[in-house]
């Protein structure tokens, strides 16, 4: 089983492979969670690079804890109060 550090590095590497197709830079770790039945949920964010309107995109990665394979990447919306 992979640990949380390996899951985070896997998610970052996955984003970096698509960096040319994704707007933004400045990848940040936002959240980690171990979810049953054996998945890491890793949320990363990156900046939009839009002048005068800084914002961040959030992506949630589901990573198989046994194999370390990225199973999905979804847009992660933040709840507003």
C-alpha positions as CSV (number, residue, x, y, z in Angstrom):
1,X,0.0,0.0,0.0
2,X,1.3,3.5,-0.9
3,X,1.6,6.2,1.8
4,X,0.1,9.7,1.6
5,X,3.4,11.2,0.4
6,X,3.6,8.8,-2.5
7,X,0.0,9.6,-3.4
8,X,0.6,13.3,-3.4
9,X,3.7,13.0,-5.6
10,X,1.7,10.8,-8.0
11,X,-1.0,13.4,-8.3
12,X,1.6,16.2,-8.8
13,X,3.4,14.2,-11.5
14,X,0.1,13.5,-13.2
15,X,-0.7,17.3,-13.4
16,X,2.8,18.1,-14.6
17,X,2.4,15.6,-17.5
18,X,-0.5,17.8,-18.7
19,X,1.0,21.2,-17.8
20,X,1.1,22.3,-21.4
21,X,-2.6,21.8,-21.7
22,X,-3.6,23.3,-18.4
23,X,-3.7,27.0,-17.6
24,X,-1.7,28.0,-14.7
25,X,1.3,27.2,-12.5
26,X,2.1,27.2,-8.8
27,X,0.8,23.7,-7.8
28,X,-0.2,23.5,-4.2
29,X,-1.3,20.7,-2.0
30,X,-4.7,21.5,-0.5
31,X,-6.2,18.3,1.0
32,X,-5.4,14.6,1.6
33,X,-7.9,11.9,2.7
34,X,-7.8,8.2,2.9
35,X,-11.2,6.8,1.8
36,X,-12.5,3.3,2.0
37,X,-12.2,0.9,0.3
38,X,-8.6,1.8,-0.3
39,X,-8.3,5.1,-2.1
40,X,-6.3,8.3,-1.5
41,X,-8.2,11.5,-2.4
42,X,-5.7,14.2,-3.1
43,X,-6.8,17.8,-3.8
44,X,-4.3,20.0,-5.6
45,X,-4.7,23.6,-6.8
46,X,-2.9,25.7,-9.3
47,X,-3.1,29.4,-10.4
48,X,-4.9,30.6,-13.5
49,X,-2.2,33.1,-14.6
50,X,-4.9,35.7,-15.5
51,X,-3.5,39.2,-14.9
52,X,-5.4,41.3,-12.3
53,X,-7.8,38.4,-11.5
54,X,-5.9,35.8,-9.5
55,X,-7.8,32.6,-8.9
56,X,-7.1,29.0,-8.4
57,X,-8.3,25.8,-10.0
58,X,-8.9,22.8,-7.7
59,X,-8.6,19.2,-8.8
60,X,-9.3,16.1,-6.8
61,X,-7.4,12.9,-7.6
62,X,-8.6,9.4,-6.7
63,X,-5.5,7.2,-6.4
64,X,-5.7,3.4,-5.8
65,X,-3.8,2.9,-2.5
66,X,-2.7,-0.6,-3.6
67,X,-1.3,0.1,-7.0
68,X,-0.6,3.9,-6.9
69,X,-2.6,4.3,-10.1
70,X,-4.5,7.5,-10.8
71,X,-8.1,6.4,-11.3
72,X,-9.7,9.8,-11.8
73,X,-9.2,13.5,-11.8
74,X,-12.2,15.8,-11.2
75,X,-12.8,19.5,-10.8
76,X,-13.1,20.2,-7.1
77,X,-15.6,23.0,-6.2
78,X,-15.2,24.8,-3.0
79,X,-18.3,25.3,-0.9
80,X,-19.0,29.0,-0.2
81,X,-20.6,30.0,3.0
